[in-house]
Amino acid sequence: MTGASTICPSSTKTPSPELAASISAGIWAGIDLVLALVCVIRMFQREFKTTPAKYVEDVRVEAACRQIELGRRSMEEIARRCGYHSVDVLRKAFVRRMGVSPKEYAQRFC
């Protein structure tokens, strides 16, 4: 008969010193990585006066504007080339940044 104690060993056992040191080193490495990432994000924001996510969205929308102005590609192709998963995601980002949909942009500026 297999009981809970054989499936889930008792938590009263302590890990070996080697395992404890390895876990501890891994945790500290993870903390160091998080702190470094936070530092990089803060430096980015200080330098560019925006968040990395907003910067990437701005670059993608600008690329979409150029593609729309060229007029040679479908919205599906433009969305894919500019890093969006779908035309709907492109449209939402475009409206957020430009105040108009990609279709309206094309009608007004092309």
matplotlib code that plots the C-alpha trace (Angstrom):
import matplotlib.pyplot as plt

x = [0.0, 1.4, 0.5, 1.1, 4.4, 5.9, 4.6, 5.5, 8.6, 8.6, 9.7, 11.5, 14.6, 17.1, 18.9, 22.5, 25.0, 25.9, 22.2, 21.6, 24.6, 23.5, 20.0, 21.3, 23.7, 20.9, 18.6, 21.3, 22.1, 18.4, 18.2, 21.4, 19.7, 16.5, 18.5, 20.5, 17.4, 15.8, 19.0, 18.9, 15.2, 15.9, 18.8, 16.7, 13.9, 16.3, 18.0, 14.9, 12.2, 10.0, 9.6, 11.2, 7.7, 6.5, 9.7, 9.2, 5.6, 6.6, 9.2, 6.7, 4.0, 6.5, 7.5, 3.8, 3.3, 6.1, 4.7, 1.2, 2.6, 4.3, 0.9, 2.3, 1.4, -1.8, -2.5, -1.9, 1.6, 2.3, 1.2, 3.5, 6.5, 6.2, 6.1, 2.3, 0.5, -2.6, -4.1, -6.3, -3.2, -1.6, -4.9, -5.1, -1.5, -1.9, -4.9, -3.2, -0.2, -1.6, -5.2, -6.5, -6.8, -4.3, -7.1, -7.9, -4.2, -3.9, -6.9, -5.7, -2.0, -1.4]
y = [0.0, 3.4, 6.2, 9.9, 9.5, 7.4, 9.7, 12.9, 12.4, 14.0, 17.6, 17.1, 16.0, 18.7, 19.0, 18.0, 20.9, 20.7, 21.0, 23.8, 25.7, 25.1, 26.3, 29.4, 30.2, 29.9, 32.2, 34.8, 34.6, 35.1, 38.1, 39.6, 39.1, 40.9, 43.7, 44.1, 44.1, 46.8, 48.9, 48.5, 49.5, 52.6, 53.6, 53.1, 55.2, 58.0, 58.1, 57.7, 59.2, 56.3, 52.6, 49.9, 48.5, 51.9, 52.4, 49.1, 49.9, 53.3, 51.8, 49.1, 51.7, 54.0, 51.0, 50.3, 53.9, 53.6, 50.3, 51.8, 54.9, 52.6, 51.0, 47.7, 45.3, 44.0, 44.9, 41.3, 41.4, 44.8, 43.5, 40.5, 42.4, 45.0, 42.3, 42.0, 38.7, 40.0, 43.0, 43.6, 44.0, 46.3, 48.3, 48.8, 49.9, 52.2, 53.9, 54.2, 55.9, 57.7, 58.4, 56.8, 53.3, 52.2, 52.4, 56.0, 56.8, 55.4, 57.4, 60.7, 60.6, 58.4]
z = [0.0, -1.0, 1.3, 1.1, 3.0, 0.2, -2.6, -0.8, 1.4, 4.8, 4.9, 8.1, 6.2, 5.5, 2.1, 1.9, 2.4, -1.3, -2.4, 0.0, -1.3, -4.9, -4.2, -2.3, -5.1, -7.6, -5.6, -5.3, -9.0, -9.7, -7.4, -9.0, -12.4, -11.3, -9.8, -13.0, -15.1, -12.9, -13.2, -17.0, -17.2, -15.0, -17.2, -20.3, -18.9, -17.8, -21.3, -23.5, -21.3, -21.9, -20.9, -23.0, -23.8, -25.0, -27.0, -28.8, -29.6, -30.9, -33.2, -34.4, -35.1, -37.0, -39.1, -39.8, -40.8, -43.4, -44.7, -45.0, -46.8, -49.4, -50.0, -51.4, -48.6, -47.0, -43.3, -42.4, -44.0, -42.4, -38.9, -39.3, -40.6, -37.7, -35.0, -34.3, -34.0, -35.7, -37.5, -34.5, -32.2, -34.8, -35.0, -31.2, -30.9, -33.9, -32.4, -29.0, -30.6, -33.6, -32.6, -35.8, -37.2, -39.9, -42.5, -41.5, -41.5, -45.1, -46.2, -44.6, -45.3, -48.4]

ax = plt.figure().add_subplot(projection="3d")
ax.plot(x, y, z, "-o")
ax.set_aspect("equal")
plt.show()
